[in-house]
């Protein structure tokens, strides 16, 4: 069985995601998805719960969905990619990794990855100088590599993630083959065309209570909607009670960030608070990720994955799981109650805190109560 992996968030699952799975099925027998759980790389709670999003994927052609732990889903592009690629590799069953990119040229993306991996000393120094001058890291890296890595390779979000995926595969000396396809709808495109739209556009429609049925193959109408702004008062409370210690062990949290958040604490919502802190140096996504990592207590830097958590599977996916039991280098989790709590503590906590983002007083402990979706 030839298996293609996809790293995803499905926030929410839409027609473009279904199209990507269909592309994978043209050349492969099965599709393995590694999907962000309760929180996403944009620094937000996922708009629907992880089980509903995983079910939508399997009903739309995916065969097996594993959870990307919150430690990686709330990381920069590098940490997100490294964690997800590690999980794909540790399953022992993936032959290829498929991802969208604006460039749609695997050779150009691969060359860019090689250049970034072997970052010259003078480029590293240039990045440090630009950071010292108040520039954000993504912009500093883009500026430092200008003329070396051309085009939109370091400016477009899908290109950046694609390069990070390839870099992670190269650094692991993995035999998994990277494959790219054209990404025609951007993350923030504010339009829909022929039933296709970006996830951010769809989320805005959800927030406004508008119909999204033509943009997704799955009926999300009965799913509870999650809103990051429901965490506003909790974050303010932590700012007041913990002070600067709130960010002390949070990776990438720079000195002075606490004071910036504290000055914005009179804002009405979490979104308004982080927007008030945006500068040339601090991007919106960076600020939201740092705030949520602090709120969730995700301290310390990058740690290798410790488990493979199953969210959903169909009949083919169950065959893939049987093969994983022979090949995987990490324990496979299908029942949380059977695992040491310390193994999954961060994701259990993330699910419980995400529950506070609903409007129905959702109960805690859902990781113990909900089994993987088997279709």
N, C-alpha and C positions, 0 to 999 in steps of 0.2 A: 504494500500500500504506500503510494507516494503522498506525503503530507505537506501541506503549505501552512505556515503560521502567519497570523495577522496580529499586530499589536494595536490595541484600540481602546476607546473609551465609551463609544456608543451612547453619547449624552445629548439627545437620545438616539436610538437606532433609527436610521432613515433610509430612503431609497438609494442614496449614494453608497451606503454601507452594503446594502444588498447587492448592488452592482459589483462592488469589489469582490464579494464572496463568489459571485457568478464568474468573474474573471479568473479567480483562483481555481474554480472547479473545471475550467476548460482544459487545464493541463495537469491537475492533481486529483487524487481520489478523495481526499478529505481536507477539511479546514480546521485548524486549531487556532482558537482566539485566546489571547492573553489580554484581559480587559480590566481597566481601573474599577475599583470597588465603589466605596461610598463617597470618595472625594476625587477630584480630577486635577490635571496638571495646570489648569487655568487658575487654581486656587479657589475652587467652589465645591459645594456639596453637589453630587450628581442630581439631576432634576428628577430622576426616578430611581427606585432602589435597584441594587445590583442583580437581584434574581429576575426581576421583570425585564431588565435590559438583556441579560443573558438568554432568557427564554425567547425574546424577540429575535436574537441572533440565530438561535438554533432552529426556530420555526422558519427562518428566512435562508437556510442553507448551511450555516455553520454546523460542525459536528461535535465539537467539544469546546467549552469555555472555561478557562482558568482565571482566577482572580489575580490581578496585579496588586500586591500589598500597598497599603497607604503610604508607607515610607518612600516608595518609588513614585507613586502617582502624584504626590505633593512635592516632587523634586524638580530641579531645572531640567532642561532637555537632556543633558548628559546623564543625570541620575535616573531619569525616567527611562531612557533608552537602555542604559546598562542593566538596570534591574529587570526590565522586560525581556531583553535578549538573554540574560542569564537564565530566566525561567524557561524560555523557549528551548534553550540548549540543554538544560537539565532534564527536560522530559525524555530526551534520548530518541525521540521519534520524528522530529521535524527535518524535512529535506530542504525547505526553502523558506524565506521570509519575504512576504509581499507587502509593499507600502506605497502610498501615493506620494508624488512629488510634483512641484511645478516644473522642474527641469526635465523630468522624464528621460534622463540619459544616465544609465547606470555607470558608464565608464567615467563620465564627468564627476558624478557624485563620489565614486570610488577614489579618483585622483585627489579630490578635495579632502576626503577622509585621510588619505596617506599624508597629505601636507599638514593637517591638523595634528595627527598623531606624532609626527616628527617636528613639532613646533620649534623653529630656530630660536636661539638665545636672544637675538636682536628683536624678534617678534614678541617674545615674552616680556622683554624690557619695555617695548613700545606699549603693550597692553597695560602694564603697571603704571606707566606715565599717564596714559589716557584715563585710567581709573582714578589716579590721584588728582586729575583735573576735573573730576566730577562726572565722567561719562559712565553709562551703564556698561556692564560686562559684555552683553551681546553687541552693543554698538562699538565698544572698544575693540573687540575681536574683529568685527567686520572692517573697521577702519585700518587696523594693523595689517590685515591680510589683503587690503585693497591693492590690486595690481598683481597679486600672487594667486588668489582665488577670485576669479572674475564673475561677472553676471550677477544673478540674484541668488547665488548659492548660499550666501550667508545672510540674506535679507528676508527670504520667504520662509514662513513657519514650517511648511512641509519639507522643503529642501533641508532645513536645519536638522529636523528630526531624522530625515533619511540619512544624512551624513553621520549623525550620531549612531544610528542603527548599524551602519556599515563599519564604523570605527569600533563599535563594541564587538562585532563579529570578528573583525581582524585581530583585535587585541586578545580574544579568546582562542585564536587560531582555529576557529570553527569551520566545519565543512558545510554548514548551512549556507545555501546560495541566496544572496540578496537579489530581489527582483522589484523593479519599480514600474508604476503605471502613471499616466497623466492625471494630475489632480486639477479638475477644471473649476470646481466650486471651492473658493477659499474659506478659511475658518470664519471670517467676518463679513462675507458677502451679504449685503442687505437686500437680497432679491431671491426670487424663485423662478425656475425655468423648467417647463415640461415635467413637473413633479419632483424636481431636484432643488435642494436648498441646503445651505450650511447648517450645522448643528446650532451655532449661535443664533442664527436667524429663527430657527424653529423654537429655541428656548424662549426667545422674546415673545413669540406668538403664544407659547404656553403661559407665560407670565400674564399676558393680557387676556387669557381665557379664550383665545381664538382657536378655531378648528385646525388641526394639523393632519387630518386623516389622509389627505392627498399627498403628503410628503413623507409618510412612513408606511411600511407594509404591516405594521403591528398596531393593534388597537390599545393605546395607552389610556383610554378615557376612564377606566376604572382604577388606575394607579394613583397613589398619593403623590402630590407634587412637593418637592423639597426646595426650601429657600434658605440660602446661606445667611440672609439678613436676620433670620430667627436667632442667630448666635451673637447678635450685636451686644446685648446686655451682658452676656457671659464674658465676652472678650473685654468689655469695659471693666467688669468686675476684676478680672485677672490683671489688667493694667494697674488698677488701683491697689490691689492687695499684694501682688508679687513685685511690683516695681520693675527695676531694670533686670532683676533675676529671671523675669519671664522669658527673656531672649538669650540668657547667658550661655546655654549649651545648645542653642539652635544653630545648625550649620548655615553659613552665609548671612547670618544676621549681623549687620555691621553696627559698630558703636554709634550711639546717637539715634538709632532707629526707635528706641523706646520713647525718647522725648518727642519725636515727630508724631508717633501714634497718640501720645498723651495730649498733645496740643489739638489733635483732631477728635478727641473723645467726646466733644459736644455734638458731633455729627449724629444725625438721626438713625442711620443704618450702617451696617458693616461696609457696604459698597461705598457709601458717601465718605466714611472714615478713611478707607484705603485710597479713594480718589483724591482726598485732600492731602495725602502724603506723596503723591506722584511727583517726581522731579525728572530732570534729564538723567539722573543716576538711577533712580528707583522706578522701575516699570510697574504698572498696575498688577500684572500677574505675579511678579516677584513679591510685592508687598502682601498680596493675598495669600500666597503660599507660606511666607514667613509667619504671618499672623495665625494661620490655621495650624501650622506645625507647632507653634508655641501653645495654642489652645489645646491641641491633642497630645502635647507632651512628647513629640517626636524628636528626641534629643540625639546628638551625635551625628557623625557623618555616614557615608555609604557603608552598608553591611551586606554581605552576600545573602541571597534568598535562603530560607531554611525549610521551605515546604512548597508543595504544589496543591493549591486549594481548588477543588472542583465546584463550579457553580451550576453548570448545565451540560447535558449531553443527549444525543440521540443514539440509535442502535449502533451506528458506525462509531460514534464517540465512545461508546462502552467497549467496543473492540480496541480502540486506541488506548483506553485506560488499561485494558488487560496487557497490552504490549508495553505500556509505561511501567507497569509493575515489574517487568523483566529488565527494562533498560534505564529507568530514571535513577538519578543519583541523589534524589531528595525524597522524603516521605510524601505520600499522596494523601491528602486530607479530604475525606468525603463526609465524615461526621465529627463535628467540632468537639462534642462531648467526650469523644474517645482520645483526644489529644491533651497533652500537658497544656494548661492554660497559658503558661509563659510563652509557648510557641506562637500563639495567635493573639497575644494580649493587645497589640497595637491595632489590629484590624477589628477585634471585638469592641475595643473602645471607640474606634472610628464609626462602627455601625451604630453603637449606642448614642454617640453624640450626633450623628446624622439624624437619628430618630427625633431629636429635639428640633429639627428643622421642618417638621411637618406641623399641620394645624389640627391634628386629631389626637394629640398626646399618645403617640405611638409607644408601645411598650419596649423596654430594653430587653436585651438577651435574644434578639432575633437570630443571631448566628447559631444559637443552640436549638432554636425552635424550627428553623426552616432547613429542609434537606435539599441537596442538589436536585435541580429540575431534570428528570429523566423522561424523555419523549420518545 
